[in-house]
Amino acid sequence: MSKRVSYKVTGTVQGVNFRSWTVDKAKSLNLTGFVKNADDGSVTGEAQGDQGSLDKFVQHLNKGPGPADVNQVEQKEIGTKEGESGFSQ
């Protein structure tokens, strides 16, 4: 059963390759959705897939790529979207 979460990652997450790293992680877990930089310096987005893959994805977000310094990952379950294919930035 597919689920969807919205997420917000705060810390040193812009200018450190976080978005492209997130896309790679999401694709490796067969998730759909998106990631983008927010005006407040955070990275936000949505991800959809099975619960196990979403759990692993959020674990990855909490670590981030090497140069990142993640302070917090906020997530909440939201409604799923039909017809989405892929994960974009």
C-alpha positions as CSV (number, residue, x, y, z in Angstrom):
1,M,0.0,0.0,0.0
2,S,1.4,3.3,-1.1
3,K,1.8,6.2,1.3
4,R,3.0,9.8,0.9
5,V,4.9,12.1,3.2
6,S,5.9,15.7,3.1
7,Y,9.2,16.6,4.6
8,K,11.3,19.5,5.7
9,V,15.0,19.2,6.4
10,T,16.8,22.0,8.3
11,G,20.5,22.6,9.0
12,T,23.3,23.1,6.5
13,V,21.4,21.6,3.6
14,Q,21.6,24.1,0.7
15,G,24.7,24.4,-1.4
16,V,26.0,20.9,-0.3
17,N,24.5,18.7,-3.1
18,F,21.6,17.7,-0.9
19,R,18.9,17.9,-3.6
20,S,20.6,15.7,-6.2
21,W,21.7,13.3,-3.4
22,T,18.0,13.1,-2.3
23,V,16.9,12.3,-5.8
24,D,19.5,9.5,-6.0
25,K,18.3,8.0,-2.7
26,A,14.6,8.3,-3.6
27,K,15.1,6.6,-7.0
28,S,17.1,3.8,-5.4
29,L,14.1,3.1,-3.2
30,N,11.6,3.4,-6.0
31,L,9.9,6.4,-4.6
32,T,8.2,9.2,-6.5
33,G,7.9,12.8,-5.5
34,F,10.1,15.9,-5.5
35,V,12.7,17.9,-3.5
36,K,13.4,21.6,-3.6
37,N,15.2,24.4,-1.8
38,A,13.0,26.6,0.4
39,D,13.5,30.4,0.9
40,D,14.3,29.8,4.6
41,G,17.4,27.7,3.8
42,S,15.7,24.4,4.4
43,V,15.1,21.6,1.8
44,T,11.4,20.5,1.4
45,G,9.5,18.0,-0.7
46,E,7.2,15.0,-0.9
47,A,7.9,11.3,-1.3
48,Q,5.6,8.4,-2.1
49,G,6.0,4.7,-1.9
50,D,5.7,1.7,0.4
51,Q,6.1,2.3,4.2
52,G,9.5,0.4,4.4
53,S,11.0,2.5,1.6
54,L,9.7,5.7,3.1
55,D,11.2,4.8,6.5
56,K,14.6,4.2,4.9
57,F,14.3,7.4,2.9
58,V,13.7,9.4,6.1
59,Q,16.7,7.7,7.7
60,H,18.8,8.9,4.8
61,L,17.4,12.4,5.1
62,N,18.5,12.5,8.8
63,K,22.1,11.8,7.7
64,G,22.3,13.7,4.5
65,P,25.3,13.7,2.1
66,G,28.8,14.2,3.6
67,P,29.1,18.0,3.5
68,A,25.6,18.5,5.0
69,D,24.8,19.1,8.6
70,V,21.2,18.0,9.3
71,N,19.6,19.5,12.4
72,Q,16.0,18.2,12.0
73,V,13.7,16.3,9.6
74,E,10.0,17.1,10.0
75,Q,7.6,14.8,8.2
76,K,3.9,14.2,8.1
77,E,1.7,11.8,6.1
78,I,-0.4,13.4,3.4
79,G,-2.7,12.1,0.7
80,T,-1.2,10.1,-2.2
81,K,-1.0,11.4,-5.7
82,E,-1.9,9.3,-8.7
83,G,-0.1,9.2,-12.0
84,E,3.3,10.5,-10.7
85,S,6.3,8.9,-12.3
86,G,9.8,9.6,-11.0
87,F,11.4,11.8,-8.4
88,S,12.4,15.3,-9.4
89,Q,14.2,18.4,-8.1
